[in-house]
Amino acid sequence: MEKIKMTTPLVEMDGDEMTRVLWKMIKDELLLPFIDLKTEYYDLGLEYRDATDDQVTVDSALATKKYGVAVKCATITPNAARVKEYNLKQMWKSPNGTIRAILDGTVFRAPIVVKGIDPTVRTWKKPITIARHAYGDVYKASEMKVPGPGKAEIVFTGEDGTVLRETIHEFDGPGIVQGMHNLENSIGSFARSCFNYALDTKQDLWFATKDTISKKYDHTFKDIFQEIYDAEYDEKFKAAGIEYFYTLIDDAVARVIRSEGGYIWACKNYDGDVMSDMVATAFGSLAMMTSVLVSPEGYYEYEAAHGTVQRHYYKYLKGEETSTNSVATIFAWTGALRKRGELDQNPQLMEFADRLEKATIDTIESGKMTKDLALITTLENVTVLDSQGFIRAIRETMEK
């Protein structure tokens, strides 16, 4: 069989631990036999990020701007234990945070729904897409341990000499303090990305913050969303037969639990981090979640929404059998390949992505799956496969 040709490369961002092992298996078994794969490769494994002082992460994000589409493996964000384990120069920042700040995008995450894996929330019938703002807030915060009594302040010094000052707290003993920020341009990009994605997918859009408590910070998000919607999207949404509405985050949570799904839920950065994990787990597994960063300029970065599966990696290093779910990583590749095909007007590449996704779902629905899914499936007499066995079963399904 002649391999499918590509005209423009994908940006390929390799990662860490067990997901790095799966990355190679997926390429060897599911991609390279069928595609003349063209990628610009960046090693975002922790050792190489340390060796390059994390410049490789910046370079991969800039390459995404050049080529338009990237696919990313899961990576380690080191804590103190990781610094010691890998003998790192410093506690490097989240590569996802670095890439998102450069691309200024919105992360859209949605569960992969298969028969036999029923949502924990019995009312949910359709996928819920989490739209997560990918800039600022706690991920760009400055923090300080307060040693003793004193006054903590926020001070802004304008270029024109204007000074704005606000007391945070007058401490009577030790404590902690944190300063967060966001940018009106980035919030506007977030809003437009959400509105455009809703129009593309013909889904209602919800947005929620806590503006009753955060009367300047969160309220600014609410106001910018409403201003952009009224000025640019009101008529488009009505023509498409979809709705945008704002509510408080606690009300949104209550609505989500009672809903049947089938909409986009836009969240600020931290809210989206937490709620996407909640939605993924309630639908079945973090390994059954698609994730794509979409920037207003038309850059796309597809990734798995979960971590590097450290516990399985240590078993793998000992030569022990692992049964690691590779579905989210497979769907990161298919998402990127489909978008590359769409941008390059390459229908063969798009059809291949569709075929690989269908083969993955059909394999699970036929009763062949990894251990995490076997523990929660309603299917009977399932076959539990190891990491490589599951990927090979998908290849057999696809070849049939």
KOLNU-414685 format. One record per residue: residue number from 1; residue in three letters; y, x, z of N, C-alpha, C in turn. Coordinates in steps of 0.2 Angstrom, whole numbers. Atoms other than C-alpha are relative to their C-alpha. Layout:
REC  pos  code   n_py   n_px   n_pz  ca_py  ca_px  ca_pz   c_py   c_px   c_pz
REC  NUM   Ala      Y      X      Z      Y      X      Z      Y      X      Z
...
***
This chain:
REC  pos  code   n_py   n_px   n_pz  ca_py  ca_px  ca_pz   c_py   c_px   c_pz
REC    1   Met     -6      4      0      0      0      0      6      4      0
REC    2   Glu     -6     -4      1     17      7     -5      4     -2      6
REC    3   Lys     -4      1     -6     28      9     10      7     -3     -2
REC    4   Ile     -6      3      1     44     -1     12      6      5      1
REC    5   Lys     -6     -5      0     60     10      8      6     -3      4
REC    6   Met     -6      1     -3     75     11     18      6      4     -4
REC    7   Thr     -5     -4      3     92     16     11      5      3      5
REC    8   Thr     -4     -3     -5    102     19     27     -4      1      6
REC    9   Pro      3     -1     -6     96     27     43      2     -5      5
REC   10   Leu     -1      2     -7     94     19     60      2      5      4
REC   11   Val     -1     -5     -6    101     28     75     -6     -1      5
REC   12   Glu      6      1     -4     85     31     85      2      4      7
REC   13   Met     -1     -3     -7     88     35    104     -6      0      4
REC   14   Asp      7     -1     -4     72     41    112      2      0      8
REC   15   Gly     -1      0     -7     70     39    131     -4      3      5
REC   16   Asp      4     -3     -6     60     42    147     -6     -3      2
REC   17   Glu      6      2     -4     43     41    155     -4     -4     -4
REC   18   Met      5      3      4     31     28    150      3     -4     -6
REC   19   Thr     -3      3      6     43     19    138      0      5     -6
REC   20   Arg      0     -5      5     44     36    129     -7      1     -3
REC   21   Val      7      0      3     25     36    127     -1     -6     -4
REC   22   Leu      1      6      4     25     18    121      4      1     -7
REC   23   Trp     -4     -1      5     39     23    109     -3      3     -6
REC   24   Lys      4     -4      5     28     36    100     -6     -4     -3
REC   25   Met      6      4      2     13     24    100      2     -5     -5
REC   26   Ile     -3      5      4     24     10     92      1      3     -7
REC   27   Lys     -1     -3      7     30     22     78     -6      2     -4
REC   28   Asp      6     -2      4     13     29     74     -4     -6     -2
REC   29   Glu      5      5      2      3     13     74      4     -6     -4
REC   30   Leu     -3      6      3     16     -1     69      5      1     -5
REC   31   Leu     -6     -1      5     30      7     59     -1      5     -5
REC   32   Leu      1     -5      5     26     23     50     -5     -1     -5
REC   33   Pro      5      1      5     10     17     41      3     -5     -5
REC   34   Phe     -2      5      5     21      3     33      7      1     -3
REC   35   Ile     -7     -1      2     39      9     32      1      8     -1
REC   36   Asp     -3     -7      1     47     25     25      6      1      4
REC   37   Leu     -5      1     -5     56     26     41      6      5      0
REC   38   Lys     -6     -5      0     74     34     40      3     -1      7
REC   39   Thr     -4      0     -6     82     38     57      4      6      1
REC   40   Glu     -4     -6     -2     95     49     64     -2      1      8
REC   41   Tyr      3      0     -6     86     55     80      4      3      6
REC   42   Tyr     -3     -3     -6     94     58     97     -5     -1      6
REC   43   Asp      4      0     -5     84     63    112      4     -2      7
REC   44   Leu     -4      2     -6     91     53    127     -5      1      7
REC   45   Gly      4     -1     -6     77     59    139      4      4      5
REC   46   Leu     -4     -3     -5     84     65    155      1      7      0
REC   47   Glu     -1     -7      0     80     83    153      5      3     -5
REC   48   Tyr     -4     -2      6     89     84    136      8     -2      2
REC   49   Arg     -7      2     -2    104     74    143      3      5      5
REC   50   Asp     -2     -5     -5    105     87    157      2      6     -3
REC   51   Ala     -1     -7      4    104    102    145      6     -1     -4
REC   52   Thr     -6      0      5    118     95    134      6     -3      4
REC   53   Asp     -5      3     -4    129     89    149      2     -7     -2
REC   54   Asp      0      7      2    126     71    143      4     -1     -7
REC   55   Gln     -4      1      7    135     75    126     -4     -4     -5
REC   56   Val      5      3      5    119     69    117      1     -8      0
REC   57   Thr     -1      8     -1    123     51    124      6     -2     -4
REC   58   Val     -7      1      4    141     52    117     -2      0     -7
REC   59   Asp      1     -1      7    135     58    101     -4     -6     -3
REC   60   Ser      4      6      3    122     44     99      4     -6     -1
REC   61   Ala     -4      6      1    135     31    102      5      1     -6
REC   62   Leu     -5     -1      6    147     39     89     -4     -1     -6
REC   63   Ala      4      1      6    132     39     77     -1     -7     -2
REC   64   Thr      1      7      1    130     21     80      6     -3     -4
REC   65   Lys     -6      2      3    148     18     75      0      2     -8
REC   66   Lys      1     -2      7    144     28     59     -5     -4     -4
REC   67   Tyr      5      4      4    128     19     54      0     -7      1
REC   68   Gly     -1      7     -1    131      2     62     -6     -3      4
REC   69   Val      6      2     -3    113      0     69     -3      5      4
REC   70   Ala      4     -4     -4    104      8     83     -6     -3      4
REC   71   Val      5      3     -4     88      6     92     -1      5      6
REC   72   Lys      0     -4     -6     86     13    110     -6     -1      5
REC   73   Cys      6      0     -5     71     17    122      3     -1      7
REC   74   Ala     -2      0     -7     73     14    140      1      7      3
REC   75   Thr     -2     -6     -3     81     28    150      1      0      7
REC   76   Ile     -1      0     -8     83     34    168      7      1      1
REC   77   Thr     -6     -1     -3     99     32    177     -1      4      7
REC   78   Pro      2     -4     -6     97     46    190      3     -2      7
REC   79   Asn     -3      1     -7     99     43    209     -2      7      3
REC   80   Ala      0     -6     -3     98     57    222     -8      3     -1
REC   81   Ala      7     -2      1     79     57    221     -2      3     -7
REC   82   Arg      1     -2      7     79     59    202      3      7     -1
REC   83   Val     -3     -7      1     91     74    203     -4      5      3
REC   84   Lys      5     -5     -2     79     83    214     -6      1     -4
REC   85   Glu      6      0      4     64     78    204      0      4     -6
REC   86   Tyr     -1     -3      6     71     84    188      4      6      0
REC   87   Asn     -5     -6     -1     82     98    195      6      0     -4
REC   88   Leu     -5      1      4     97     91    187      7      3      2
REC   89   Lys     -7     -3     -2    115     98    187      4     -4      4
REC   90   Gln     -4      5     -4    122     82    193     -3     -7     -1
REC   91   Met      3      6      1    119     64    195      3     -4     -6
REC   92   Trp     -4      3      6    123     58    177      0     -7      0
REC   93   Lys     -2      7      0    130     41    174     -6     -3     -5
REC   94   Ser      4      4      4    120     27    166      1      1     -8
REC   95   Pro     -1     -1      7    117     31    147      2     -7     -3
REC   96   Asn     -2      7      2    118     12    144      8     -1      1
REC   97   Gly     -7      1     -1    135     12    152      5      4     -4
REC   98   Thr     -4     -4      5    142     26    142      0     -2     -7
REC   99   Ile      0      2      7    136     19    126      4     -7     -1
REC  100   Arg     -4      6      0    143      2    130      7      0      0
REC  101   Ala     -8     -2     -1    160      9    135      2      2     -7
REC  102   Ile     -2     -3      6    161     18    118      0     -6     -6
REC  103   Leu      1      5      6    155      3    107      4     -6      2
REC  104   Asp     -3      6     -2    164    -10    118     -3     -7     -2
REC  105   Gly      3      5      2    152    -23    115     -2     -5      6
REC  106   Thr      3      5     -5    143    -38    123     -8      0     -1
REC  107   Val      8      0      0    124    -38    128     -2     -7      0
REC  108   Phe      4      6      1    114    -53    122     -7      1      2
REC  109   Arg      7     -1     -2     98    -55    131     -4     -7      0
REC  110   Ala      3      7      0     85    -69    128     -8      1      1
REC  111   Pro      7      0     -1     67    -72    133     -4     -1     -6
REC  112   Ile      4      1      6     53    -70    120     -6     -5      3
REC  113   Val      4      6     -2     43    -87    122     -6      0     -4
REC  114   Val      7      0      3     24    -87    119     -4     -6      4
REC  115   Lys      5      5     -3     11   -101    122     -4      4      5
REC  116   Gly      4     -3     -5      2    -98    138      4      3      5
REC  117   Ile     -4     -3     -5     16    -90    147      6     -5      2
REC  118   Asp     -4      6     -2     25   -105    156      6      2      4
REC  119   Pro     -6     -2     -5     43   -103    164     -2     -3      7
REC  120   Thr      0      2     -7     43   -104    183      4     -6      1
REC  121   Val     -4      6     -1     57   -116    182     -3     -6     -5
REC  122   Arg      3      5      5     48   -132    175      4     -4     -5
REC  123   Thr     -4      4      5     63   -140    167      1      4     -7
REC  124   Trp     -2     -4      6     65   -125    155     -5     -1     -6
REC  125   Lys      4      1      7     59   -129    137      2      5     -5
REC  126   Lys     -2     -5      5     70   -117    127      3      6      3
REC  127   Pro     -3     -6     -3     76    -99    129      7     -1      2
REC  128   Ile     -7      0     -3     92    -96    139      2      7     -2
REC  129   Thr     -2     -6      2    102    -82    131      6      2      5
REC  130   Ile     -6     -3     -5    113    -71    144      4      4     -5
REC  131   Ala     -5     -4      3    129    -64    136      3      4      5
REC  132   Arg     -3     -5     -5    134    -49    147      5      4     -2
REC  133   His     -6     -5      2    151    -41    146     -2      7      2
REC  134   Ala      3     -6     -1    147    -23    144      5      6      2
REC  135   Tyr     -5     -4     -2    162    -15    151      3     -1      7
REC  136   Gly     -4      0     -6    170    -11    167     -3     -3      6
REC  137   Asp      2      3     -6    169    -20    184     -3      6      5
REC  138   Val      3     -5     -5    157    -11    197     -2      6     -4
REC  139   Tyr      3     -6      4    150      0    183      5      5     -2
REC  140   Lys     -5     -5      1    167      9    181      4      0      6
REC  141   Ala     -4      1     -6    172      7    199      1      7      3
REC  142   Ser     -1     -6     -4    180     21    210     -2     -2      7
REC  143   Glu      3      2     -7    172     21    228      2      5      5
REC  144   Met     -2     -4     -5    177     29    244     -3     -2      7
REC  145   Lys      2      2     -7    169     30    262      7      2      4
REC  146   Val     -6      0     -4    183     27    274     -2      3      7
REC  147   Pro      3     -3     -6    181     39    289      2     -3      7
REC  148   Gly     -2      3     -6    191     30    302      6     -5     -1
REC  149   Pro     -5      5      0    206     19    306      6      2     -5
REC  150   Gly     -5     -2      5    220     18    292      1     -6     -4
REC  151   Lys     -1      5      5    226      8    278     -2      2     -7
REC  152   Ala      2     -1      7    218      6    261      5     -4     -5
REC  153   Glu     -4      3      5    229      2    246     -2      1     -7
REC  154   Ile      0     -1      8    229     -1    227      7      1     -2
REC  155   Val     -6     -2      3    243      8    219      0      1     -7
REC  156   Phe     -1     -1      7    248      6    201      7      3     -2
REC  157   Thr     -6     -3      2    261     18    194      1      0     -8
REC  158   Gly     -1      1      7    268     13    177      3      6     -3
REC  159   Glu     -3     -6      4    273     25    163      8      0      1
REC  160   Asp     -7      1     -1    291     18    166      2      1      7
REC  161   Gly     -1     -1     -7    290     22    184     -1     -6      5
REC  162   Thr      2      6     -4    286      5    190     -5      1      5
REC  163   Val      5     -1     -5    276      5    206     -2     -7      3
REC  164   Leu      2      6     -3    265     -9    211     -5      2      6
REC  165   Arg      4     -2     -6    256     -9    228     -3     -6      3
REC  166   Glu      3      5     -4    244    -20    237     -5      2      5
REC  167   Thr      5     -2     -5    235    -18    253     -7     -3      0
REC  168   Ile      7      2      0    216    -19    253     -2     -2      7
REC  169   His      2      1     -7    213    -18    271      3      5      5
REC  170   Glu     -2     -5     -5    219    -10    287     -6      1      5
REC  171   Phe      6     -2     -4    204     -2    295      1      2      7
REC  172   Asp      0     -3     -7    201      0    313     -5      4      2
REC  173   Gly      6     -5     -1    186     11    311     -3      1     -7
REC  174   Pro      3     -2      7    175     18    297     -2     -6     -4
REC  175   Gly      2      5      5    171      8    282     -1      2     -7
REC  176   Ile      0     -2      7    170      8    263      5     -4     -4
REC  177   Val     -5      4      4    182      3    249     -2      2     -7
REC  178   Gln      1     -1      7    180      1    230      5     -3     -4
REC  179   Gly     -5      2      5    192     -1    216     -3     -1     -7
REC  180   Met      3      2      6    187    -10    200      6     -1     -5
REC  181   His     -5      2      6    196    -13    183     -3     -3     -6
REC  182   Asn      3      2      6    194    -21    167      6      0     -5
REC  183   Leu     -6      0      5    205    -22    151      0     -6     -4
REC  184   Glu     -1      6      4    212    -37    142     -3      0     -7
REC  185   Asn      3     -1      7    207    -30    125     -7     -1      0
REC  186   Ser      7      0     -1    189    -28    131     -2     -7      2
REC  187   Ile      1      7     -2    189    -46    139      0     -4     -7
REC  188   Gly      0      3      6    195    -52    122     -5      1     -5
REC  189   Ser      5     -2      4    182    -43    113     -7     -4      2
REC  190   Phe      6      3     -3    169    -50    125      0     -8     -2
REC  191   Ala     -1      7      1    176    -68    122     -2     -1     -8
REC  192   Arg      2      1      7    175    -66    103     -7      1     -2
REC  193   Ser      7     -1      1    158    -59    103     -4     -6      2
REC  194   Cys      3      6     -3    152    -74    113      1     -6     -5
REC  195   Phe     -1      6      4    160    -87    102     -3      1     -7
REC  196   Asn      3     -1      6    154    -79     86     -7      0      0
REC  197   Tyr      8      0     -1    136    -77     93     -2     -7      0
REC  198   Ala      1      8     -1    137    -96     98      0     -3     -7
REC  199   Leu      0      3      7    142   -100     80     -6      2     -4
REC  200   Asp      6     -3      4    129    -89     72     -7     -3      2
REC  201   Thr      6      2     -3    115    -96     83      0     -8      1
REC  202   Lys     -1      7     -1    122   -114     84     -2     -3      7
REC  203   Gln      1      2     -7    121   -115    103      6     -1      4
REC  204   Asp     -5      1     -4    132   -121    116      1      6      4
REC  205   Leu     -2     -6     -4    142   -108    126      2     -2      7
REC  206   Trp     -2      1     -7    144   -108    145      3      7      2
REC  207   Phe     -3     -6     -3    156    -96    154      1     -1      7
REC  208   Ala     -1      1     -7    157    -94    173      2      6      3
REC  209   Thr     -2     -6     -4    166    -83    185      2     -4      7
REC  210   Lys     -2      3     -6    173    -86    203      7      1      1
REC  211   Asp     -7      0      0    191    -89    199      3     -3      6
REC  212   Thr     -3      3     -6    194    -99    215      1      5      5
REC  213   Ile      0     -5     -5    191    -84    225      4      6     -3
REC  214   Ser     -4     -6      3    197    -70    213      5     -3     -5
REC  215   Lys     -5      4      3    213    -78    208      4      4     -6
REC  216   Lys     -3     -5      5    219    -63    197     -5      3     -4
REC  217   Tyr      5     -4      4    204    -53    192     -4     -5     -4
REC  218   Asp      5      4      4    191    -67    187      4     -5     -3
REC  219   His     -4      5      3    205    -79    183      3      2     -7
REC  220   Thr     -2     -2      7    211    -68    169     -5      0     -5
REC  221   Phe      5      1      5    194    -68    161      0     -8     -2
REC  222   Lys      0      7      2    194    -87    162      6     -2     -5
REC  223   Asp     -6      2      5    212    -88    154     -1      3     -7
REC  224   Ile      1     -3      7    208    -76    140     -5     -4     -4
REC  225   Phe      5      4      4    192    -85    135      3     -7     -2
REC  226   Gln     -3      7      2    202   -102    135      5      1     -5
REC  227   Glu     -6     -1      5    217    -95    125     -3      2     -7
REC  228   Ile      3     -2      6    206    -87    112     -4     -6     -3
REC  229   Tyr      3      6      2    195   -103    111      5     -5     -3
REC  230   Asp     -5      5      2    210   -114    109      3      2     -7
REC  231   Ala     -3     -3      6    218   -103     96     -4      1     -6
REC  232   Glu      4     -2      6    203    -98     85     -6     -3     -1
REC  233   Tyr      7      2      0    187   -107     89     -1     -8      1
REC  234   Asp      1      7     -2    190   -125     94     -2     -4     -6
REC  235   Glu      2      4      5    189   -133     77     -7      3     -3
REC  236   Lys      6     -3      2    175   -121     72     -6     -3      4
REC  237   Phe      6      3     -5    164   -127     87     -1     -7     -2
REC  238   Lys      1      7      2    168   -145     83     -4     -1     -6
REC  239   Ala      3      1      7    163   -143     65     -8      2      0
REC  240   Ala      7     -2     -1    147   -134     71     -4     -5      4
REC  241   Gly      3      5     -4    143   -148     83     -2      3      7
REC  242   Ile      2     -3     -6    142   -136     98      6      0      5
REC  243   Glu     -5      1     -5    152   -135    114      1      7      4
REC  244   Tyr     -2     -5     -5    161   -122    125      3     -3      6
REC  245   Phe     -4      2     -6    165   -125    143     -1      5      5
REC  246   Tyr     -1     -5     -5    170   -115    158     -2     -4      7
REC  247   Thr      1      3     -7    163   -118    176     -1      6      5
REC  248   Leu      1     -5     -6    162   -109    193     -8      3     -1
REC  249   Ile      7     -3      0    147    -97    194     -5     -3      4
REC  250   Asp      5      3     -4    139   -106    208     -2     -7     -3
REC  251   Asp      2      6      4    140   -122    198     -5      1     -6
REC  252   Ala      4     -2      6    133   -113    183     -7      1      2
REC  253   Val      7     -2     -2    118   -107    193     -4     -7      1
REC  254   Ala      3      6     -1    114   -125    198     -1     -4     -6
REC  255   Arg      1      3      6    116   -132    181     -6      3     -4
REC  256   Val      5     -4      3    105   -118    174     -7     -2      2
REC  257   Ile      6      1     -3     91   -122    186     -3     -7     -2
REC  258   Arg      1      7      2     92   -141    181     -1     -1     -8
REC  259   Ser      0      1      7     93   -138    162     -6      1     -3
REC  260   Glu      6     -1      4     81   -137    148      0      6     -4
REC  261   Gly     -1     -6      4     88   -121    141      3     -1     -7
REC  262   Gly     -3      1      7     94   -118    123      7      1     -1
REC  263   Tyr     -7     -2      1    111   -111    126      2      7      2
REC  264   Ile     -2     -7     -2    121    -95    129      4     -1      6
REC  265   Trp     -3      0     -7    127    -91    147      4      6      0
REC  266   Ala     -4     -6      0    141    -79    146      2      2      8
REC  267   Cys     -1     -2     -7    143    -68    162      4      7      0
REC  268   Lys     -3     -6     -1    154    -54    168     -6      5      1
REC  269   Asn      4     -5      0    146    -37    169     -6      0      5
REC  270   Tyr      5      0     -6    137    -37    186     -4     -7      0
REC  271   Asp      4      7      0    133    -56    185     -5      0     -6
REC  272   Gly      4      0      6    125    -53    168     -6      4      1
REC  273   Asp      5     -5     -2    115    -38    175     -6     -4      4
REC  274   Val      4      3     -5    108    -49    189     -4     -6     -3
REC  275   Met      2      7      2    106    -66    180     -5      1     -6
REC  276   Ser      5     -1      6     97    -58    164     -7      2      3
REC  277   Asp      7     -1     -3     83    -51    176     -3     -6      3
REC  278   Met      2      6     -3     82    -68    185     -3     -4     -6
REC  279   Val      3      4      5     80    -77    168     -6      3     -3
REC  280   Ala      6     -4      3     68    -64    161     -6     -1      4
REC  281   Thr      5      1     -4     57    -65    176     -3     -7      1
REC  282   Ala      2      7      0     57    -84    177     -3     -2     -6
REC  283   Phe      4      2      6     52    -85    159     -7      4      0
REC  284   Gly      6     -3      1     38    -73    162      0      8      2
REC  285   Ser      0     -7     -1     42    -54    162      6      3     -3
REC  286   Leu     -5     -4      2     56    -42    160     -2      4     -7
REC  287   Ala      2     -3      6     45    -34    146     -1     -5     -6
REC  288   Met     -1      5      5     47    -51    137      7     -2     -1
REC  289   Met     -7      1      1     65    -50    134      4      4     -5
REC  290   Thr     -4     -3      5     76    -46    119      7      2      3
REC  291   Ser     -7     -2     -2     92    -36    121      4      3     -5
REC  292   Val     -4     -3      5    106    -32    109      7      0      2
REC  293   Leu     -7     -1     -1    123    -25    111      4     -1     -7
REC  294   Val     -4      2      6    135    -33     98      7      2      2
REC  295   Ser     -7     -2     -1    152    -25     96      4     -5     -5
REC  296   Pro     -4      4      4    167    -35     88      1      4     -7
REC  297   Glu     -1     -4      7    168    -21     74     -7      0     -4
REC  298   Gly      6      1      4    150    -25     69     -5      5      1
REC  299   Tyr      5     -5     -2    140    -12     78     -6     -3      4
REC  300   Tyr      6      4     -3    122    -17     84     -4      6      3
REC  301   Glu      4     -4     -3    112     -8     97     -6     -4      4
REC  302   Tyr      6      4     -3     94    -15    101     -3      4      5
REC  303   Glu      3     -4     -6     85    -10    117     -5     -5      3
REC  304   Ala      4      4     -5     72    -15    129      4     -1      6
REC  305   Ala     -4      2     -5     80    -24    144     -3      3      7
REC  306   His      3     -2     -6     68    -16    157      1      8      1
REC  307   Gly      0     -8     -2     66      2    165     -5      4     -4
REC  308   Thr      5     -4      3     55     16    161     -7      0      2
REC  309   Val      6      1     -3     40     10    170     -3      6      3
REC  310   Gln      1     -6     -4     39     25    182     -7      0      2
REC  311   Arg      7      0     -3     23     20    191     -5      1     -5
REC  312   His      5      0      5     13     18    175      0      7     -3
REC  313   Tyr     -1     -7      3     20     35    169     -4      5      4
REC  314   Tyr      4     -4     -4     13     44    184     -8     -1      0
REC  315   Lys      7      1      2     -4     36    181     -2      3     -6
REC  316   Tyr      1     -3      7     -3     41    163     -1      8      0
REC  317   Leu      1     -7     -1      0     59    168     -6      3      3
REC  318   Lys      6     -1     -4    -15     59    179     -6     -1     -5
REC  319   Gly      5      2      4    -25     53    164     -4     -6      1
REC  320   Glu      3      7     -2    -28     36    172      2     -5     -6
REC  321   Glu     -2      5      5    -28     20    161      6     -4      2
REC  322   Thr     -6      4     -1    -12     10    160      0     -6     -5
REC  323   Ser      0      6      4     -9     -7    154      7     -3      0
REC  324   Thr     -8      1      0     10     -7    150      2     -4     -6
REC  325   Asn     -2      5      5     18    -21    141      6      3     -5
REC  326   Ser     -5     -4      5     27    -14    125      4     -5     -4
REC  327   Val     -3      5      4     33    -31    118      8      1     -1
REC  328   Ala     -8      0      1     52    -29    122      2      6     -4
REC  329   Thr     -1     -6      4     51    -11    115     -1     -1     -8
REC  330   Ile      1      2      7     43    -18     99      5     -4     -3
REC  331   Phe     -5      5      2     56    -32     98      7      4     -1
REC  332   Ala     -6     -5      2     70    -18     99      0      2     -7
REC  333   Trp      1     -3      7     63    -10     84      1     -6     -6
REC  334   Thr     -1      5      5     61    -26     74      7     -3      0
REC  335   Gly     -7      2      0     78    -32     79      5      5     -4
REC  336   Ala     -4     -5      3     86    -16     73     -2      0     -8
REC  337   Leu      2      0      7     75    -16     57      3     -6     -4
REC  338   Arg     -3      6      3     80    -34     53      7      1     -2
REC  339   Lys     -7     -1      1     98    -30     55      2      5     -5
REC  340   Arg     -1     -5      5     97    -14     45     -1     -3     -7
REC  341   Gly      2      3      6     88    -24     31      6     -5     -2
REC  342   Glu     -6      5      2    102    -38     32      6      3     -3
REC  343   Leu     -6     -3      2    116    -26     31     -1      4     -7
REC  344   Asp      1     -4      6    108    -16     17     -3     -4     -6
REC  345   Gln      3      5      4    102    -32      8     -7      3     -3
REC  346   Asn      7     -2      1     84    -26      9     -5     -5      3
REC  347   Pro      4      6     -3     73    -42     11     -7      2      2
REC  348   Gln      7     -2     -2     57    -32     12      0      2      7
REC  349   Leu     -1     -2     -7     63    -24     28      1     -5      5
REC  350   Met     -1      5     -5     68    -40     36     -6     -4      0
REC  351   Glu      7      3      0     51    -48     31     -5      3      4
REC  352   Phe      5     -4     -4     42    -34     39      2     -1      7
REC  353   Ala     -2      1     -7     52    -36     55     -3     -7      3
REC  354   Asp      3      7     -2     47    -55     55     -7      0      1
REC  355   Arg      7      0     -1     29    -51     52     -2      4      6
REC  356   Leu      2     -4     -6     28    -38     66      1     -4      6
REC  357   Glu     -2      5     -6     36    -51     78     -6     -5      1
REC  358   Lys      5      5      0     24    -64     73     -7      2      2
REC  359   Ala      6     -4     -2      9    -52     74     -1      1      8
REC  360   Thr      0     -1     -7     14    -48     92     -1     -6      4
REC  361   Ile      1      7     -3     16    -66     97     -7     -3     -1
REC  362   Asp      6      3      2      0    -71     88     -6      4      4
REC  363   Thr      5     -4     -4    -10    -57     97      0     -2      7
REC  364   Ile      0      2     -7     -4    -63    114     -3     -7      1
REC  365   Glu      3      7      0     -8    -81    110     -7     -1     -2
REC  366   Ser      7      0      1    -25    -77    104     -4      3      6
REC  367   Gly      3     -2     -7    -29    -70    122      0      7      1
REC  368   Lys      0     -7      0    -26    -52    119      6      2      3
REC  369   Met     -6     -2     -3    -13    -45    131     -1      5      5
REC  370   Thr      0     -5     -5     -8    -32    144     -1     -4      7
REC  371   Lys      2      3     -7    -12    -35    163      6     -4      3
REC  372   Asp     -6      4     -3      6    -41    168      0     -7     -3
REC  373   Leu      0      7      3      4    -56    156     -7     -4      2
REC  374   Ala      7      3     -2    -15    -59    160      1     -3      7
REC  375   Leu      0      3     -7    -10    -62    178      4     -6      1
REC  376   Ile     -4      6      0      2    -76    174     -1     -5     -6
REC  377   Thr      1      5      6     -5    -84    158     -4     -6      2
REC  378   Thr      4      6     -1    -12   -101    158     -6     -1     -5
REC  379   Leu      6     -1      5    -24    -96    143     -6      2      4
REC  380   Glu      6     -1     -3    -42    -95    148     -4      6     -4
REC  381   Asn      5     -5      3    -55    -80    145      4      5     -4
REC  382   Val     -4     -5      4    -41    -68    140     -3      7      1
REC  383   Thr      2     -7      0    -44    -50    136      5      5      2
REC  384   Val     -5     -4     -3    -34    -37    146     -1      7     -4
REC  385   Leu      0     -6      4    -30    -22    135      4      6      3
REC  386   Asp     -5     -5     -2    -23     -5    139      6      1     -4
REC  387   Ser     -6      0      3     -7      1    133     -1      1     -8
REC  388   Gln      1     -1      8    -13      8    116     -4     -5     -3
REC  389   Gly      4      5      3    -26     -5    114      4     -6     -2
REC  390   Phe     -4      6      2    -13    -19    114      4      2     -6
REC  391   Ile     -3     -1      6     -3    -10    101     -4      0     -6
REC  392   Arg      5      0      6    -18     -7     90     -2     -7     -1
REC  393   Ala      2      7      2    -23    -25     92      6     -4     -4
REC  394   Ile     -5      3      4     -6    -30     86      0      2     -8
REC  395   Arg      1     -2      7     -9    -19     71     -5     -3     -4
REC  396   Glu      5      4      3    -25    -27     67      2     -7     -2
REC  397   Thr     -2      7      2    -17    -44     68      5      0     -6
REC  398   Met     -5      0      6     -3    -39     56     -4      2     -6
REC  399   Glu      4     -2      6    -16    -31     44     -4     -6     -3
REC  400   Lys      3      6      3    -25    -47     43      4     -5     -4
***
